[in-house]
Protein backbone atom coordinates (compact mmCIF):
# COMPACT_ATOMS: atom_id res chain seq x y z
CA UNK A 1 0.00 0.00 0.00
CA UNK A 2 1.37 3.40 -0.97
CA UNK A 3 0.57 6.43 1.13
CA UNK A 4 0.81 9.74 -0.69
CA UNK A 5 2.16 12.64 1.37
CA UNK A 6 1.62 16.21 0.23
CA UNK A 7 4.84 17.99 -0.81
CA UNK A 8 4.07 20.85 1.59
CA UNK A 9 3.92 18.42 4.51
CA UNK A 10 7.28 16.92 3.57
CA UNK A 11 8.82 20.39 3.30
CA UNK A 12 7.51 21.34 6.76
CA UNK A 13 8.89 18.10 8.21
CA UNK A 14 12.31 18.63 6.63
CA UNK A 15 12.51 22.24 7.87
CA UNK A 16 11.60 21.06 11.39
CA UNK A 17 14.28 18.35 11.29
CA UNK A 18 16.89 20.86 10.11
CA UNK A 19 15.95 23.26 12.92
CA UNK A 20 16.22 20.43 15.46
CA UNK A 21 19.60 19.40 14.09
CA UNK A 22 20.89 22.98 14.32
CA UNK A 23 19.64 23.21 17.92
CA UNK A 24 21.44 19.94 18.72
CA UNK A 25 24.72 20.92 17.07
CA UNK A 26 24.96 24.40 18.58
CA UNK A 27 24.00 24.20 22.26
CA UNK A 28 24.11 27.28 24.44
CA UNK A 29 27.29 27.85 26.41
CA UNK A 30 25.80 28.01 29.91
CA UNK A 31 28.51 25.93 31.59
CA UNK A 32 32.21 26.54 31.77
CA UNK A 33 34.72 23.82 31.10
CA UNK A 34 34.44 21.11 28.48
CA UNK A 35 32.15 21.88 25.55
CA UNK A 36 28.73 20.42 26.25
CA UNK A 37 27.13 17.82 24.07
CA UNK A 38 23.89 18.56 22.30
CA UNK A 39 20.64 18.61 24.22
CA UNK A 40 18.41 15.92 22.72
CA UNK A 41 15.24 17.02 24.49
CA UNK A 42 15.82 20.64 23.52
CA UNK A 43 16.43 19.78 19.88
CA UNK A 44 13.29 17.63 19.71
CA UNK A 45 11.33 20.46 21.30
CA UNK A 46 12.65 22.92 18.73
CA UNK A 47 11.75 20.58 15.86
CA UNK A 48 8.22 20.01 17.18
CA UNK A 49 7.74 23.73 17.77
CA UNK A 50 8.87 24.65 14.27
CA UNK A 51 6.69 21.97 12.69
CA UNK A 52 3.68 23.12 14.71
CA UNK A 53 4.12 26.80 13.86
CA UNK A 54 4.69 26.14 10.16
CA UNK A 55 1.68 23.85 10.00
CA UNK A 56 -0.53 26.47 11.62
CA UNK A 57 0.81 29.29 9.45
CA UNK A 58 0.69 27.43 6.15
CA UNK A 59 -2.72 25.87 6.71
CA UNK A 60 -4.43 29.28 6.93
CA UNK A 61 -6.00 30.92 3.89
CA UNK A 62 -5.43 34.63 3.27
CA UNK A 63 -8.93 35.35 4.61
CA UNK A 64 -7.97 33.88 7.98
CA UNK A 65 -10.07 30.75 7.70
CA UNK A 66 -8.48 27.34 8.08
CA UNK A 67 -8.39 25.33 4.89
CA UNK A 68 -10.78 22.45 4.62
CA UNK A 69 -9.56 19.11 3.39
CA UNK A 70 -10.80 17.97 0.03
CA UNK A 71 -13.28 15.43 1.31
CA UNK A 72 -15.64 14.22 -1.38
CA UNK A 73 -19.23 14.88 -0.42
CA UNK A 74 -21.93 12.44 -1.44
CA UNK A 75 -24.51 13.71 -3.85
CA UNK A 76 -27.82 14.53 -2.28
CA UNK A 77 -30.48 11.99 -3.00
CA UNK A 78 -34.04 12.97 -3.71
CA UNK A 79 -36.78 11.58 -1.52
CA UNK A 80 -39.33 11.85 -4.31
CA UNK A 81 -40.60 8.69 -5.85
CA UNK A 82 -40.02 8.29 -9.58
CA UNK A 83 -42.36 5.35 -10.09
CA UNK A 84 -45.25 5.75 -12.62
Jmol script that loads the backbone (N, CA, C; Angstrom):
load data "model"
ATOM      1  N   UNK A   1       0.847  -1.170   0.000  1.00  0.00           N
ATOM      2  CA  UNK A   1       0.000   0.000   0.000  1.00  0.00           C
ATOM      3  C   UNK A   1       0.892   1.232   0.000  1.00  0.00           C
ATOM      4  N   UNK A   2       0.600   2.163  -0.860  1.00  0.00           N
ATOM      5  CA  UNK A   2       1.365   3.398  -0.967  1.00  0.00           C
ATOM      6  C   UNK A   2       0.566   4.543  -0.370  1.00  0.00           C
ATOM      7  N   UNK A   3       1.215   5.281   0.520  1.00  0.00           N
ATOM      8  CA  UNK A   3       0.568   6.434   1.132  1.00  0.00           C
ATOM      9  C   UNK A   3       1.167   7.685   0.512  1.00  0.00           C
ATOM     10  N   UNK A   4       0.339   8.504  -0.075  1.00  0.00           N
ATOM     11  CA  UNK A   4       0.809   9.737  -0.692  1.00  0.00           C
ATOM     12  C   UNK A   4       0.856  10.844   0.358  1.00  0.00           C
ATOM     13  N   UNK A   5       1.993  11.535   0.442  1.00  0.00           N
ATOM     14  CA  UNK A   5       2.158  12.645   1.374  1.00  0.00           C
ATOM     15  C   UNK A   5       2.299  13.913   0.554  1.00  0.00           C
ATOM     16  N   UNK A   6       1.583  14.938   0.953  1.00  0.00           N
ATOM     17  CA  UNK A   6       1.621  16.209   0.233  1.00  0.00           C
ATOM     18  C   UNK A   6       3.027  16.794   0.292  1.00  0.00           C
ATOM     19  N   UNK A   7       3.493  17.410  -0.800  1.00  0.00           N
ATOM     20  CA  UNK A   7       4.844  17.988  -0.808  1.00  0.00           C
ATOM     21  C   UNK A   7       5.025  19.070   0.256  1.00  0.00           C
ATOM     22  N   UNK A   8       3.960  19.814   0.567  1.00  0.00           N
ATOM     23  CA  UNK A   8       4.071  20.849   1.592  1.00  0.00           C
ATOM     24  C   UNK A   8       4.346  20.231   2.961  1.00  0.00           C
ATOM     25  N   UNK A   9       3.717  19.099   3.231  1.00  0.00           N
ATOM     26  CA  UNK A   9       3.924  18.422   4.511  1.00  0.00           C
ATOM     27  C   UNK A   9       5.358  17.906   4.631  1.00  0.00           C
ATOM     28  N   UNK A  10       5.900  17.395   3.550  1.00  0.00           N
ATOM     29  CA  UNK A  10       7.279  16.919   3.568  1.00  0.00           C
ATOM     30  C   UNK A  10       8.240  18.088   3.781  1.00  0.00           C
ATOM     31  N   UNK A  11       7.967  19.212   3.136  1.00  0.00           N
ATOM     32  CA  UNK A  11       8.820  20.390   3.298  1.00  0.00           C
ATOM     33  C   UNK A  11       8.792  20.889   4.747  1.00  0.00           C
ATOM     34  N   UNK A  12       7.611  20.917   5.362  1.00  0.00           N
ATOM     35  CA  UNK A  12       7.507  21.337   6.756  1.00  0.00           C
ATOM     36  C   UNK A  12       8.285  20.381   7.658  1.00  0.00           C
ATOM     37  N   UNK A  13       8.176  19.082   7.409  1.00  0.00           N
ATOM     38  CA  UNK A  13       8.894  18.097   8.215  1.00  0.00           C
ATOM     39  C   UNK A  13      10.400  18.249   8.071  1.00  0.00           C
ATOM     40  N   UNK A  14      10.872  18.469   6.859  1.00  0.00           N
ATOM     41  CA  UNK A  14      12.308  18.631   6.626  1.00  0.00           C
ATOM     42  C   UNK A  14      12.831  19.897   7.305  1.00  0.00           C
ATOM     43  N   UNK A  15      12.088  20.987   7.216  1.00  0.00           N
ATOM     44  CA  UNK A  15      12.511  22.238   7.869  1.00  0.00           C
ATOM     45  C   UNK A  15      12.570  22.040   9.385  1.00  0.00           C
ATOM     46  N   UNK A  16      11.592  21.338   9.955  1.00  0.00           N
ATOM     47  CA  UNK A  16      11.598  21.060  11.389  1.00  0.00           C
ATOM     48  C   UNK A  16      12.785  20.211  11.802  1.00  0.00           C
ATOM     49  N   UNK A  17      13.113  19.206  10.983  1.00  0.00           N
ATOM     50  CA  UNK A  17      14.278  18.353  11.291  1.00  0.00           C
ATOM     51  C   UNK A  17      15.580  19.139  11.203  1.00  0.00           C
ATOM     52  N   UNK A  18      15.688  20.030  10.232  1.00  0.00           N
ATOM     53  CA  UNK A  18      16.890  20.861  10.109  1.00  0.00           C
ATOM     54  C   UNK A  18      17.022  21.787  11.314  1.00  0.00           C
ATOM     55  N   UNK A  19      15.912  22.384  11.747  1.00  0.00           N
ATOM     56  CA  UNK A  19      15.952  23.263  12.919  1.00  0.00           C
ATOM     57  C   UNK A  19      16.348  22.484  14.171  1.00  0.00           C
ATOM     58  N   UNK A  20      15.838  21.274  14.331  1.00  0.00           N
ATOM     59  CA  UNK A  20      16.221  20.433  15.462  1.00  0.00           C
ATOM     60  C   UNK A  20      17.682  20.043  15.424  1.00  0.00           C
ATOM     61  N   UNK A  21      18.187  19.764  14.241  1.00  0.00           N
ATOM     62  CA  UNK A  21      19.605  19.398  14.093  1.00  0.00           C
ATOM     63  C   UNK A  21      20.506  20.591  14.438  1.00  0.00           C
ATOM     64  N   UNK A  22      20.111  21.778  14.000  1.00  0.00           N
ATOM     65  CA  UNK A  22      20.886  22.981  14.323  1.00  0.00           C
ATOM     66  C   UNK A  22      20.883  23.218  15.826  1.00  0.00           C
ATOM     67  N   UNK A  23      19.725  23.033  16.468  1.00  0.00           N
ATOM     68  CA  UNK A  23      19.641  23.211  17.921  1.00  0.00           C
ATOM     69  C   UNK A  23      20.491  22.170  18.655  1.00  0.00           C
ATOM     70  N   UNK A  24      20.612  20.991  18.094  1.00  0.00           N
ATOM     71  CA  UNK A  24      21.437  19.942  18.725  1.00  0.00           C
ATOM     72  C   UNK A  24      22.923  20.216  18.534  1.00  0.00           C
ATOM     73  N   UNK A  25      23.302  20.698  17.356  1.00  0.00           N
ATOM     74  CA  UNK A  25      24.720  20.923  17.072  1.00  0.00           C
ATOM     75  C   UNK A  25      25.292  22.147  17.752  1.00  0.00           C
ATOM     76  N   UNK A  26      24.470  23.158  18.011  1.00  0.00           N
ATOM     77  CA  UNK A  26      24.960  24.405  18.577  1.00  0.00           C
ATOM     78  C   UNK A  26      24.262  24.699  19.903  1.00  0.00           C
ATOM     79  N   UNK A  27      24.633  23.949  20.964  1.00  0.00           N
ATOM     80  CA  UNK A  27      24.000  24.199  22.265  1.00  0.00           C
ATOM     81  C   UNK A  27      24.487  25.519  22.859  1.00  0.00           C
ATOM     82  N   UNK A  28      23.713  26.038  23.791  1.00  0.00           N
ATOM     83  CA  UNK A  28      24.113  27.279  24.445  1.00  0.00           C
ATOM     84  C   UNK A  28      25.269  27.010  25.392  1.00  0.00           C
ATOM     85  N   UNK A  29      26.133  27.978  25.530  1.00  0.00           N
ATOM     86  CA  UNK A  29      27.294  27.855  26.414  1.00  0.00           C
ATOM     87  C   UNK A  29      26.934  28.376  27.802  1.00  0.00           C
ATOM     88  N   UNK A  30      26.187  27.585  28.574  1.00  0.00           N
ATOM     89  CA  UNK A  30      25.802  28.015  29.913  1.00  0.00           C
ATOM     90  C   UNK A  30      26.747  27.472  30.976  1.00  0.00           C
ATOM     91  N   UNK A  31      27.576  26.503  30.618  1.00  0.00           N
ATOM     92  CA  UNK A  31      28.508  25.926  31.585  1.00  0.00           C
ATOM     93  C   UNK A  31      29.931  26.204  31.131  1.00  0.00           C
ATOM     94  N   UNK A  32      30.800  26.380  32.093  1.00  0.00           N
ATOM     95  CA  UNK A  32      32.213  26.545  31.769  1.00  0.00           C
ATOM     96  C   UNK A  32      32.874  25.181  31.764  1.00  0.00           C
ATOM     97  N   UNK A  33      34.003  25.080  31.134  1.00  0.00           N
ATOM     98  CA  UNK A  33      34.718  23.817  31.098  1.00  0.00           C
ATOM     99  C   UNK A  33      34.629  23.175  29.732  1.00  0.00           C
ATOM    100  N   UNK A  34      34.485  21.861  29.740  1.00  0.00           N
ATOM    101  CA  UNK A  34      34.443  21.108  28.483  1.00  0.00           C
ATOM    102  C   UNK A  34      33.195  21.499  27.682  1.00  0.00           C
ATOM    103  N   UNK A  35      33.328  21.530  26.360  1.00  0.00           N
ATOM    104  CA  UNK A  35      32.150  21.883  25.548  1.00  0.00           C
ATOM    105  C   UNK A  35      31.041  20.863  25.767  1.00  0.00           C
ATOM    106  N   UNK A  36      29.835  21.345  25.981  1.00  0.00           N
ATOM    107  CA  UNK A  36      28.727  20.419  26.246  1.00  0.00           C
ATOM    108  C   UNK A  36      28.272  19.700  24.981  1.00  0.00           C
ATOM    109  N   UNK A  37      27.718  18.531  25.200  1.00  0.00           N
ATOM    110  CA  UNK A  37      27.127  17.816  24.074  1.00  0.00           C
ATOM    111  C   UNK A  37      25.759  18.403  23.798  1.00  0.00           C
ATOM    112  N   UNK A  38      25.188  18.038  22.665  1.00  0.00           N
ATOM    113  CA  UNK A  38      23.887  18.559  22.296  1.00  0.00           C
ATOM    114  C   UNK A  38      22.786  18.099  23.235  1.00  0.00           C
ATOM    115  N   UNK A  39      21.782  18.912  23.376  1.00  0.00           N
ATOM    116  CA  UNK A  39      20.635  18.610  24.222  1.00  0.00           C
ATOM    117  C   UNK A  39      19.564  17.957  23.362  1.00  0.00           C
ATOM    118  N   UNK A  40      19.355  16.666  23.554  1.00  0.00           N
ATOM    119  CA  UNK A  40      18.412  15.922  22.721  1.00  0.00           C
ATOM    120  C   UNK A  40      16.974  16.390  22.936  1.00  0.00           C
ATOM    121  N   UNK A  41      16.601  16.589  24.194  1.00  0.00           N
ATOM    122  CA  UNK A  41      15.238  17.017  24.486  1.00  0.00           C
ATOM    123  C   UNK A  41      14.985  18.420  23.929  1.00  0.00           C
ATOM    124  N   UNK A  42      15.962  19.294  24.065  1.00  0.00           N
ATOM    125  CA  UNK A  42      15.820  20.643  23.525  1.00  0.00           C
ATOM    126  C   UNK A  42      15.691  20.647  22.013  1.00  0.00           C
ATOM    127  N   UNK A  43      16.484  19.809  21.346  1.00  0.00           N
ATOM    128  CA  UNK A  43      16.426  19.784  19.884  1.00  0.00           C
ATOM    129  C   UNK A  43      15.115  19.190  19.385  1.00  0.00           C
ATOM    130  N   UNK A  44      14.593  18.189  20.087  1.00  0.00           N
ATOM    131  CA  UNK A  44      13.295  17.634  19.709  1.00  0.00           C
ATOM    132  C   UNK A  44      12.203  18.667  19.933  1.00  0.00           C
ATOM    133  N   UNK A  45      12.311  19.416  21.029  1.00  0.00           N
ATOM    134  CA  UNK A  45      11.327  20.464  21.305  1.00  0.00           C
ATOM    135  C   UNK A  45      11.351  21.544  20.238  1.00  0.00           C
ATOM    136  N   UNK A  46      12.538  21.920  19.795  1.00  0.00           N
ATOM    137  CA  UNK A  46      12.655  22.917  18.730  1.00  0.00           C
ATOM    138  C   UNK A  46      12.022  22.395  17.444  1.00  0.00           C
ATOM    139  N   UNK A  47      12.303  21.155  17.093  1.00  0.00           N
ATOM    140  CA  UNK A  47      11.749  20.577  15.865  1.00  0.00           C
ATOM    141  C   UNK A  47      10.222  20.528  15.924  1.00  0.00           C
ATOM    142  N   UNK A  48       9.674  20.089  17.045  1.00  0.00           N
ATOM    143  CA  UNK A  48       8.217  20.009  17.183  1.00  0.00           C
ATOM    144  C   UNK A  48       7.601  21.405  17.139  1.00  0.00           C
ATOM    145  N   UNK A  49       8.248  22.357  17.787  1.00  0.00           N
ATOM    146  CA  UNK A  49       7.735  23.731  17.769  1.00  0.00           C
ATOM    147  C   UNK A  49       7.723  24.324  16.372  1.00  0.00           C
ATOM    148  N   UNK A  50       8.793  24.126  15.631  1.00  0.00           N
ATOM    149  CA  UNK A  50       8.870  24.653  14.266  1.00  0.00           C
ATOM    150  C   UNK A  50       7.829  23.989  13.374  1.00  0.00           C
ATOM    151  N   UNK A  51       7.680  22.681  13.496  1.00  0.00           N
ATOM    152  CA  UNK A  51       6.693  21.969  12.689  1.00  0.00           C
ATOM    153  C   UNK A  51       5.282  22.460  13.015  1.00  0.00           C
ATOM    154  N   UNK A  52       5.004  22.660  14.299  1.00  0.00           N
ATOM    155  CA  UNK A  52       3.677  23.124  14.708  1.00  0.00           C
ATOM    156  C   UNK A  52       3.375  24.519  14.166  1.00  0.00           C
ATOM    157  N   UNK A  53       4.330  25.421  14.323  1.00  0.00           N
ATOM    158  CA  UNK A  53       4.121  26.795  13.865  1.00  0.00           C
ATOM    159  C   UNK A  53       3.956  26.847  12.345  1.00  0.00           C
ATOM    160  N   UNK A  54       4.806  26.133  11.617  1.00  0.00           N
ATOM    161  CA  UNK A  54       4.692  26.144  10.161  1.00  0.00           C
ATOM    162  C   UNK A  54       3.380  25.522   9.694  1.00  0.00           C
ATOM    163  N   UNK A  55       2.944  24.473  10.365  1.00  0.00           N
ATOM    164  CA  UNK A  55       1.681  23.851   9.997  1.00  0.00           C
ATOM    165  C   UNK A  55       0.521  24.811  10.222  1.00  0.00           C
ATOM    166  N   UNK A  56       0.533  25.516  11.351  1.00  0.00           N
ATOM    167  CA  UNK A  56      -0.533  26.470  11.621  1.00  0.00           C
ATOM    168  C   UNK A  56      -0.495  27.642  10.649  1.00  0.00           C
ATOM    169  N   UNK A  57       0.700  28.143  10.349  1.00  0.00           N
ATOM    170  CA  UNK A  57       0.806  29.286   9.448  1.00  0.00           C
ATOM    171  C   UNK A  57       0.463  28.936   8.009  1.00  0.00           C
ATOM    172  N   UNK A  58       0.899  27.788   7.554  1.00  0.00           N
ATOM    173  CA  UNK A  58       0.694  27.431   6.152  1.00  0.00           C
ATOM    174  C   UNK A  58      -0.665  26.794   5.893  1.00  0.00           C
ATOM    175  N   UNK A  59      -1.403  26.453   6.939  1.00  0.00           N
ATOM    176  CA  UNK A  59      -2.724  25.868   6.715  1.00  0.00           C
ATOM    177  C   UNK A  59      -3.815  26.928   6.755  1.00  0.00           C
ATOM    178  N   UNK A  60      -3.450  28.200   6.898  1.00  0.00           N
ATOM    179  CA  UNK A  60      -4.432  29.275   6.930  1.00  0.00           C
ATOM    180  C   UNK A  60      -4.540  29.908   5.548  1.00  0.00           C
ATOM    181  N   UNK A  61      -5.771  30.202   5.142  1.00  0.00           N
ATOM    182  CA  UNK A  61      -6.001  30.916   3.894  1.00  0.00           C
ATOM    183  C   UNK A  61      -5.790  32.401   4.137  1.00  0.00           C
ATOM    184  N   UNK A  62      -5.610  33.193   3.080  1.00  0.00           N
ATOM    185  CA  UNK A  62      -5.426  34.633   3.274  1.00  0.00           C
ATOM    186  C   UNK A  62      -6.577  35.296   4.013  1.00  0.00           C
ATOM    187  N   UNK A  63      -7.786  34.775   3.918  1.00  0.00           N
ATOM    188  CA  UNK A  63      -8.934  35.347   4.609  1.00  0.00           C
ATOM    189  C   UNK A  63      -8.941  35.052   6.095  1.00  0.00           C
ATOM    190  N   UNK A  64      -8.036  34.195   6.576  1.00  0.00           N
ATOM    191  CA  UNK A  64      -7.969  33.878   7.981  1.00  0.00           C
ATOM    192  C   UNK A  64      -8.714  32.612   8.357  1.00  0.00           C
ATOM    193  N   UNK A  65      -9.342  31.972   7.412  1.00  0.00           N
ATOM    194  CA  UNK A  65     -10.066  30.748   7.697  1.00  0.00           C
ATOM    195  C   UNK A  65      -9.157  29.557   7.437  1.00  0.00           C
ATOM    196  N   UNK A  66      -9.272  28.550   8.278  1.00  0.00           N
ATOM    197  CA  UNK A  66      -8.480  27.339   8.081  1.00  0.00           C
ATOM    198  C   UNK A  66      -8.964  26.630   6.824  1.00  0.00           C
ATOM    199  N   UNK A  67      -8.029  26.025   6.119  1.00  0.00           N
ATOM    200  CA  UNK A  67      -8.394  25.332   4.889  1.00  0.00           C
ATOM    201  C   UNK A  67      -9.103  24.034   5.235  1.00  0.00           C
ATOM    202  N   UNK A  68     -10.058  23.692   4.436  1.00  0.00           N
ATOM    203  CA  UNK A  68     -10.783  22.447   4.625  1.00  0.00           C
ATOM    204  C   UNK A  68     -10.169  21.402   3.716  1.00  0.00           C
ATOM    205  N   UNK A  69     -10.087  20.190   4.199  1.00  0.00           N
ATOM    206  CA  UNK A  69      -9.564  19.108   3.390  1.00  0.00           C
ATOM    207  C   UNK A  69     -10.505  18.815   2.237  1.00  0.00           C
ATOM    208  N   UNK A  70      -9.971  18.270   1.190  1.00  0.00           N
ATOM    209  CA  UNK A  70     -10.803  17.966   0.030  1.00  0.00           C
ATOM    210  C   UNK A  70     -11.474  16.616   0.244  1.00  0.00           C
ATOM    211  N   UNK A  71     -12.525  16.640   1.033  1.00  0.00           N
ATOM    212  CA  UNK A  71     -13.275  15.426   1.308  1.00  0.00           C
ATOM    213  C   UNK A  71     -14.437  15.366   0.327  1.00  0.00           C
ATOM    214  N   UNK A  72     -14.527  14.301  -0.432  1.00  0.00           N
ATOM    215  CA  UNK A  72     -15.637  14.215  -1.376  1.00  0.00           C
ATOM    216  C   UNK A  72     -16.954  14.105  -0.627  1.00  0.00           C
ATOM    217  N   UNK A  73     -17.913  14.891  -1.062  1.00  0.00           N
ATOM    218  CA  UNK A  73     -19.229  14.876  -0.422  1.00  0.00           C
ATOM    219  C   UNK A  73     -20.174  14.041  -1.285  1.00  0.00           C
ATOM    220  N   UNK A  74     -20.991  13.237  -0.645  1.00  0.00           N
ATOM    221  CA  UNK A  74     -21.933  12.436  -1.437  1.00  0.00           C
ATOM    222  C   UNK A  74     -23.005  13.336  -2.044  1.00  0.00           C
ATOM    223  N   UNK A  75     -23.460  12.937  -3.207  1.00  0.00           N
ATOM    224  CA  UNK A  75     -24.511  13.709  -3.854  1.00  0.00           C
ATOM    225  C   UNK A  75     -25.806  13.541  -3.074  1.00  0.00           C
ATOM    226  N   UNK A  76     -26.557  14.610  -3.020  1.00  0.00           N
ATOM    227  CA  UNK A  76     -27.819  14.527  -2.281  1.00  0.00           C
ATOM    228  C   UNK A  76     -28.800  13.666  -3.066  1.00  0.00           C
ATOM    229  N   UNK A  77     -29.497  12.841  -2.355  1.00  0.00           N
ATOM    230  CA  UNK A  77     -30.484  11.988  -3.005  1.00  0.00           C
ATOM    231  C   UNK A  77     -31.868  12.576  -2.793  1.00  0.00           C
ATOM    232  N   UNK A  78     -32.685  12.444  -3.781  1.00  0.00           N
ATOM    233  CA  UNK A  78     -34.036  12.971  -3.709  1.00  0.00           C
ATOM    234  C   UNK A  78     -34.932  11.964  -3.007  1.00  0.00           C
ATOM    235  N   UNK A  79     -35.841  12.478  -2.204  1.00  0.00           N
ATOM    236  CA  UNK A  79     -36.778  11.575  -1.515  1.00  0.00           C
ATOM    237  C   UNK A  79     -38.055  11.372  -2.313  1.00  0.00           C
ATOM    238  N   UNK A  80     -38.147  12.009  -3.470  1.00  0.00           N
ATOM    239  CA  UNK A  80     -39.328  11.848  -4.310  1.00  0.00           C
ATOM    240  C   UNK A  80     -39.322  10.496  -4.993  1.00  0.00           C
ATOM    241  N   UNK A  81     -40.480   9.953  -5.157  1.00  0.00           N
ATOM    242  CA  UNK A  81     -40.600   8.686  -5.847  1.00  0.00           C
ATOM    243  C   UNK A  81     -40.721   8.926  -7.345  1.00  0.00           C
ATOM    244  N   UNK A  82     -39.981   8.144  -8.135  1.00  0.00           N
ATOM    245  CA  UNK A  82     -40.019   8.292  -9.581  1.00  0.00           C
ATOM    246  C   UNK A  82     -40.806   7.162 -10.245  1.00  0.00           C
ATOM    247  N   UNK A  83     -41.590   6.451  -9.497  1.00  0.00           N
ATOM    248  CA  UNK A  83     -42.364   5.349 -10.093  1.00  0.00           C
ATOM    249  C   UNK A  83     -43.620   5.888 -10.772  1.00  0.00           C
ATOM    250  N   UNK A  84     -44.082   5.251 -11.854  1.00  0.00           N
ATOM    251  CA  UNK A  84     -45.252   5.749 -12.619  1.00  0.00           C
ATOM    252  C   UNK A  84     -46.541   5.613 -11.895  1.00  0.00           C
TER     253      UNK A  84
END
end "model"
wireframe off; spacefill off
backbone 0.3
color backbone group
